[in-house]
């Protein structure tokens, strides 16, 4: 069971900071790609395409997070992932 008090320990805050830093790095990469793809579009279409891209990225982020949390419930999957690393 998740205990939210563990987040406010030193180790929990370090882990949270790492996750936020990784997420910001990945988001920055997406912004560069979307900007490159939409640079040749007219202003009106550019805004639509960027909003569509951000919406799809958000949906995929939530979907993959839900799938990943469900996969962690399989016995041995964490061990197999650790061995692959």
One Martini backbone bead per residue (centre of mass of N, CA, C, O) as a GRO file, in nm:
protein
   85
    1UNK     BB    1   0.098   0.034   0.020
    2UNK     BB    2   0.059   0.368  -0.005
    3UNK     BB    3   0.270   0.614   0.158
    4UNK     BB    4   0.277   0.958   0.171
    5UNK     BB    5   0.500   0.998   0.392
    6UNK     BB    6   0.745   0.888   0.215
    7UNK     BB    7   0.781   1.140   0.032
    8UNK     BB    8   0.892   1.332   0.287
    9UNK     BB    9   1.150   1.212   0.258
   10UNK     BB   10   1.457   1.217   0.139
   11UNK     BB   11   1.425   0.982  -0.063
   12UNK     BB   12   1.150   1.072  -0.178
   13UNK     BB   13   1.243   1.354  -0.286
   14UNK     BB   14   1.462   1.249  -0.474
   15UNK     BB   15   1.279   1.071  -0.649
   16UNK     BB   16   1.086   1.297  -0.734
   17UNK     BB   17   1.301   1.476  -0.869
   18UNK     BB   18   1.385   1.270  -1.084
   19UNK     BB   19   1.111   1.242  -1.223
   20UNK     BB   20   1.076   1.541  -1.297
   21UNK     BB   21   1.338   1.568  -1.465
   22UNK     BB   22   1.269   1.352  -1.674
   23UNK     BB   23   1.000   1.475  -1.768
   24UNK     BB   24   1.118   1.747  -1.868
   25UNK     BB   25   1.309   1.627  -2.076
   26UNK     BB   26   1.092   1.485  -2.248
   27UNK     BB   27   0.922   1.741  -2.304
   28UNK     BB   28   1.142   1.902  -2.454
   29UNK     BB   29   1.165   1.708  -2.690
   30UNK     BB   30   0.870   1.737  -2.789
   31UNK     BB   31   0.880   2.040  -2.852
   32UNK     BB   32   1.090   2.028  -3.075
   33UNK     BB   33   0.936   1.840  -3.264
   34UNK     BB   34   0.673   2.006  -3.290
   35UNK     BB   35   0.810   2.265  -3.398
   36UNK     BB   36   0.930   2.138  -3.652
   37UNK     BB   37   0.660   2.028  -3.776
   38UNK     BB   38   0.506   2.333  -3.756
   39UNK     BB   39   0.682   2.558  -3.907
   40UNK     BB   40   0.517   2.543  -4.203
   41UNK     BB   41   0.266   2.648  -4.080
   42UNK     BB   42   0.011   2.814  -4.019
   43UNK     BB   43  -0.091   2.963  -3.737
   44UNK     BB   44  -0.370   2.824  -3.704
   45UNK     BB   45  -0.269   2.529  -3.754
   46UNK     BB   46  -0.043   2.519  -3.543
   47UNK     BB   47  -0.222   2.533  -3.290
   48UNK     BB   48  -0.383   2.275  -3.346
   49UNK     BB   49  -0.144   2.076  -3.361
   50UNK     BB   50  -0.028   2.132  -3.081
   51UNK     BB   51  -0.282   2.060  -2.916
   52UNK     BB   52  -0.302   1.772  -3.022
   53UNK     BB   53  -0.021   1.679  -2.925
   54UNK     BB   54  -0.064   1.737  -2.623
   55UNK     BB   55  -0.313   1.559  -2.586
   56UNK     BB   56  -0.184   1.292  -2.679
   57UNK     BB   57   0.049   1.290  -2.473
   58UNK     BB   58  -0.132   1.281  -2.222
   59UNK     BB   59  -0.280   1.019  -2.286
   60UNK     BB   60  -0.026   0.840  -2.309
   61UNK     BB   61   0.089   0.894  -2.028
   62UNK     BB   62  -0.149   0.780  -1.869
   63UNK     BB   63  -0.168   0.502  -2.006
   64UNK     BB   64   0.125   0.403  -1.943
   65UNK     BB   65   0.103   0.432  -1.637
   66UNK     BB   66  -0.127   0.227  -1.600
   67UNK     BB   67   0.017  -0.015  -1.727
   68UNK     BB   68   0.269  -0.015  -1.544
   69UNK     BB   69   0.117  -0.061  -1.274
   70UNK     BB   70  -0.004  -0.336  -1.361
   71UNK     BB   71   0.269  -0.486  -1.424
   72UNK     BB   72   0.379  -0.474  -1.120
   73UNK     BB   73   0.182  -0.720  -1.022
   74UNK     BB   74   0.370  -0.917  -1.146
   75UNK     BB   75   0.535  -1.186  -1.078
   76UNK     BB   76   0.880  -1.127  -1.167
   77UNK     BB   77   0.898  -0.862  -1.339
   78UNK     BB   78   1.100  -0.701  -1.170
   79UNK     BB   79   1.327  -0.908  -1.187
   80UNK     BB   80   1.351  -0.911  -1.495
   81UNK     BB   81   1.415  -0.608  -1.522
   82UNK     BB   82   1.670  -0.613  -1.344
   83UNK     BB   83   1.828  -0.817  -1.523
   84UNK     BB   84   1.826  -0.636  -1.784
   85UNK     BB   85   1.995  -0.402  -1.643
   0.00000   0.00000   0.00000
